[in-house]
Amino acid sequence: MPLFRRIVVAAALAGLIAGFVVTLAHAFSTVPLILQAETYEEAAPTHEHDHGWQPEDGVERTSFTVLADVLTGVGFGLLLVSAYTLRGREVGWREGLCWGLAGFATFSLAPGLGLPPELPGTAAAPLLDRQLWWLATASATGGGLALVLLRRGPAAIVAGLALLALPHLVGAPALDAPGSAAPETLAHSFVLAVLGSSLLFWLALGAFSAFFYGRLSRGHEALALRSP
């Protein structure tokens, strides 16, 4: 199997599994909290009821959630498997877990320190400002972890630690008077639920992407050895 096809197949299989895993996690953790928050949002005196189109509760909402989670899994799976390929050596599922932890730190934990997950009805800074800060934080965290964990030289470690700290020293965009329709305890529970689901997603994605890519690579090598 050609290299590109191995990357795509491994990412697709791992993304499918991780997507279904995190969908189940959402069903029991984040979704009930979102539904509770929506009741507070609807009851808020300043609430505007025109949301535009949104999926109906039940099968339609679940279907869109599954689709979004699986597509997210496949996308990040492609990123992980491409990193394994560039690394140039076999990656077992245990090392895949470590890559998954790095992905969690890069795309969930570090951005979440400045921009925690928000329930419906939460006032927030302008979307573009938040998107730019999230992108800068994810890029700096990924680069910083690569320097600290992969390069490991003294200069690389210092530069990596500086990159890890830089977005948080600058600070995330925020409103002068933040507020939320939902109670503060519900917001805290939502942050923990989102981070827990994300951690589960990244661990599953890291382990399965490494497992499938290793199996496909070993199968390709075995086939090449049997060929005349």
N, C-alpha and C positions, 0 to 999 in steps of 0.2 A: 504494500500500500504506500503510495507516494506520501512524502512528509506533510504536505498541505492537507491532504485528506485525513491523515492521522490526527492532526491538530484539530480539525473541524469535528471529526467523529468523537474524539475524546471530550472536547468541550461540550458538544451537544448532549452526550450521554450524562456527563457530570452535571451540566446545567439543568437537565430535565429532572434528575433526582433531587438536586439541591433546591430547585424551584418548588417541587411538590412538598419537600420537607418544610420549607419556610412557609408555604401556604398553610400547612397544618398548624404550624406554630402561630401564625397570624390569627387563625380561626379561634384559637383558645386563649390568645393573649391580647393582641392589639385591636382586633375587630370589636370585641365587646366594649372596650374602652372608647373607641371611636363612636360607636352607636350611643353610648352614654353622653359623650361630649356633644353630639349632634342635638340631643334633646335640650341641653343647656343653651346651645347656640340658637335654636329655634325660639326658645323662651326669652332670649335677651331682648330688652326694649329697643336697642339700636340695630337689631339684626335685620338685614335685607334678605328677602326670600328668593330673589332671582339668582339662582346658581347656574343657569344654563342647563345643558344636558348633563345628566349623570346616570349611571346604571341603577336599575331598580334593585332593591334588597332581594336576597334569595339567590336563585340560580344565575341570574345575569351578573350580579355583583361578584359572586364567587368565581364565575368563569373569567371575568376580566382580571380578577386578582391572580388566578392561576396563570393566565397568559402573561401578565406583567412579571410575575415572579420567575417563570420559566425563561422568558426572554432575557431578563436580567441575569439569570444564572448562566445562560449560554454566552452572553456578552462578556461577563467577567471570567467565565471558563476559558474563552479564547485568550483573554489576557494572561491568565495563569499558565495555560499550556504553552503559549508563545514564550513565556519567561522560562519554563522548563527547557524548551528547545534551545534558547539562547544560552542557558546555563551550560549546556553541552555534556550533561552526564545524567545517568539514570536517577530518577526521583521516585522513591517508594511512597506508600501512602502515609507513613509516619512523617516524612519530610514534607509531604503535601499538607499535613495538618499545620506545620510551621508556616508554610506559605499562606495557608488560609488565615492564620492568626495575623500575619503581616497585612493581608488584604483587609481584615476587619479593622486593624489599627489605622490603616490608610484611608479607607472609604467610609468608616462608620464612627469609630471611637474619636479620632482626632478632630474631624469636623463637628462631631456632636458635642465636644467640649465647649465650642463657641456658639454653635447653632443647634441646640438640642431639638429633638423631634417635637413637632407641635401638633396639638389636637385641633380639630375644627373650632373656629371661633376665637383663635389666638391672634392678637395683634402682632405684627412683625414688621421688620425693616423692609424697604423696597426689594422686590424679588431679584432684580438684576444684581444689586449689591450683594445679596446673600449667595447668589450663584457664583459670582466672581470670587468671593472669599472661600466658598466651599472648594472650588476648583484649585485655587492657589494653595489651600491647606492640604488637599489630597496630593497635589504634585510635590509640595515640600516634604510631606510626611513620607511618601513613597521614595523620594530621592534620599531623604535622610536615613531611612531604614536601610536602603541599599548600600549607602556609604558605611554605615556602622556595622552591618551584619555581613556584607559581602566583600568589601574592600579591606576593612579592619586595620588599616595603618593608622598611626596616631593622628596624622593630619586629616585623614578621611573621617575618623571618629569625631574629631572636633568640628569639622565642617558639617557632618551629619547631624550632630546634636544642635548646632546652630540652626540648621534647616528645620529640625523638628520644633524648635522653640519659636522661630520667627513669626509664623502666623498668629500665635497666641500673644506674642508681645505687641504686635500691631493691633490685635483685637478684632472681633467679629462685628459687623454692622448691627446696630441695635436702636430701638426707639427710646426716646427720652422717658416716655411713660408707657411701658409695656403693660399689657393686660390680657385677660382671658375670660371667656364666658364660663368655662368649666372651673371647678374647684382646684386649688393648688395640689391637693393630694392626688387627684385624678391625673393631673399633668405629670407629676413625679412618677406615678405608676406607669404611665404611657412611655416615658423615657426609658425606664428599666425594661419594659416589655419589648420595645423596639430594639434596644441594644442586645437583649438576650436572644431575640429572634435572628438578629443580624449575625451574632456570634455563631449560632447554630448553622446558619446558612453558609458562612465562610468556612467553618470546619468541614461540613459535608462537601462543599465545592472543592476545597483543597485536597481532601483525602480521595475523593472519587476521580477528580481530574488526573491526579498523579497515578492512581491505580489503572485507569483505562488507558492513559497514554503509555504507561510502562508495558501493559499487556499488548497493545497494538505495536509498539516498537519491537518488543521481543518476538512477536509473531512475524514481523517483517524481516528481522534478522535471521530467524530460523528458515524462512522461506528462501532468503537470499543464499544461505549456506547449502540448501538442497538443490538449488538451481545449478545446471551444468555450466 
